[in-house]
Amino acid sequence: MQQRTIEQLQLDGGSWVFDFTNTVNSRKVSDNFDYLKSYDDFLAWCLKTNLIDRDKFEILKNYSSKKKAEAKSEFEKAIFLRELLYKLFSSVAKKQAPDDETLDRFNKILLECFAKLRLTVTNENAGLVFQSKSISLGEPYCTLVKTAYDILINENFARLKECPSCGWLFIDTSKGGKRKWCDMNVCGSQDKAKRYYHRTKPKSKT
């Protein structure tokens, strides 16, 4: 069996948020493979996607090795957030309104994270940054929450899609907005092969 690693994980989501929800290899099977099994895995994913830079990665990794209980707690929060984001954006991708429970939970997390952000303004632009001066293992978590909020407020919902083959979420940035699969060379090819098989499969004689 081929070994799956974070380094090999494809980034087809078009956003940190969707690359995060896509750290489960498939949403369509019960025995799916989870690429994230620890806070170290989460940090490795953050570095791979440039959610954090190398310096921040080393700081958080060193700190988490000394604060194992805190790291475990932050990892559990991150996984809860991942599944919540999947439920939220999967509904949007299906042109459905998320259920009240999902929205209430996201709003509580949003309130918690925005309380940790600070507005910065220069003569050229403005932005929100994590305001804690101490090391915080939850910083990547808050960045993901802020990014999810930005997508919900600014993105065209028609561009938010879910792969019918594996359930991965992605932003369709194709010119005509006709992208169907997370990856044409993977799920697209598999889907076409299945349809070809069923079209050409000899009919059983009765």
N, C-alpha and C positions, 0 to 999 in steps of 0.2 A: 504494500500500500504506500502510495506516495505521501511523504511527509509534508504537511502544510505549515508554513511559517508566516509570521507577520511580514517578513521581508518579501515574500512571494505574493502577498495579498494585493490584488488589483484594486486600483483606485478609480472606479468608474462613476462615482456619485456626483462629481462636479462641485462638491462642497464638503467641508469638514464634517458637517452634520450627517450627510448621507454616507460618506465614507465610514463614519462611526457606526451608523446603524447596519452597515454592510460588513461588519466584522463577524457576522454569522454567515457561513458559506451559503446557506439557503434558508429561506423562510417558508419553503413549500414542503419540507420533509420533517418528520418528527425527530430523527436522529441526526440533526444538523451539527456541524462542527463549529465550535466557538474559538475564535483566534485569541480572545482575551480571557485569561485564566487567573491573572494577578495584577496588582498595581504596576509591577515592572512591565508586564505586557502592555498595559495601557500607556505607560510612558514611552515604550518602544514605538507604539502606534502614533503617538503624538509627535515624536521625532520624525518618523517616516513621512507623515503628512505635512510637516512644517508647522504644526499647531504650536509647537515650542521649538526654540533653537537649541543648538548643542550645549551652550552654556547653561540654559535653564534646565535642560535634561539632566546634566551632571549634578546640578544643585539639588533638584528634586529626587533624583535617584539616591544620592548620598544621604539626604535627609530621611527618605522613606526607609532606608536600611536600618536607621536608628529608631524610627517610630513605626514599628511594624503594626501595632494595633490601629494607629491612626491611618496608615496606608491601607489596611484591610477595610476599614470603615469607608474611606474615600473611594476605594475600588467598588464596593457594594453600591454606593451612591451612583457611581458612573454607570454601572450596569443597569441599575433601575432607570436612570435617565435614558440610556440607549433604548430600552424597551418601550419607554413612554414616548420617546421621539418617533420610534417606528410606528406605534399605534396612531399617533397624531398625524404624521405625514402620509401614512398609508391611506388613511381616510381621505385626506386632501387629494391624493393621487387618484382615488376612486371617485372623485367628485362628490364626496359625502362630508357632512359636517361631523367633526369629532364628537364623541359622547361627552356629556357633562363632567363625568368623573375624570377623564383624561385631561380636559381643559382645566379643571380645578387644580389638579395636581401640577400641571405645567405652570399655571399662574402662581402657585405657591413657591415653586422653585425659581421662577422668574423674579419674584419679589425678593427672595433670599439673595440671589446673585446680583441683582441691580443695586442692592444696598452695599455691595462690595466694590462697585465700580465708581470711577471718578471722571468727570468731564474735563478734558483738556482742550484748550483753544489756542491756536497760533494765528499769525497773520495770514496763513494760507488755508488752514482747515481746522476741523474739530474732531474729537474722537473720545471714546470711552476706554479707560485703562483700569486694570486691577489695582486697587489702591493700597493693599496691605504692604507695609514696609518689611514685614517678617516673611519667612518662607512659608508658603501655603501649598499643601498638596492638592487643594481644591481649585487652584488657579485654572488648569486646563478645563475642568468641569464648567466653570463659570464662562469661559470663552466659548464653549460649545452651546451653552444656553443663550448667550448673547447672539451668536451666529444663527441659531434657530429662530430667534425673535426677528432678526433682520430678514431672513428668508420669508417668514410669514407676512411681514409688513411690506416688503419691497418686491418680492418675486412674483412673476406672472404664474398663477396657479396652474394654468394650462401647460406650463413647462415642467411641472412636478409630476414625475411618473414612477410607476412600479413595474419592474420587469415581470412579465407574465410567466416566465420560466422558473426563476429562482427567488423572486420577491424582493430583489435589491431595489433600493430607491435611487433616483438620479434626477438631475436637472437636464432637461433636453435643450441643448444649445445648438442643435442642428438648424440649418437655415430655414427649412420648411416646417420645423417642429414635428417631424414624422418619425422620430426615433422611437422604436418599440422596445428594444432589449437593452439590458445594461451593457452588453458587449456583443456586437454582431458576430464576431469570430468565435464566441463561446456559446452563449444561450441562443443567439440567432441561428447559428449553424445546427445546433442540437434540435431546435424547433423545426427547422426545415427538413432535417433528416427524418424526424418522426413523421411529419406530414407526408413526405415522399414514401416512407415505408408503408403507411396505411393506404396510400393511393395505389401502390403497386403490389401489395400483399394479395396473393391468390385467394379467391373466395372459396371457402370450404364447401364441398359438395354435400348435399343432403340426400 
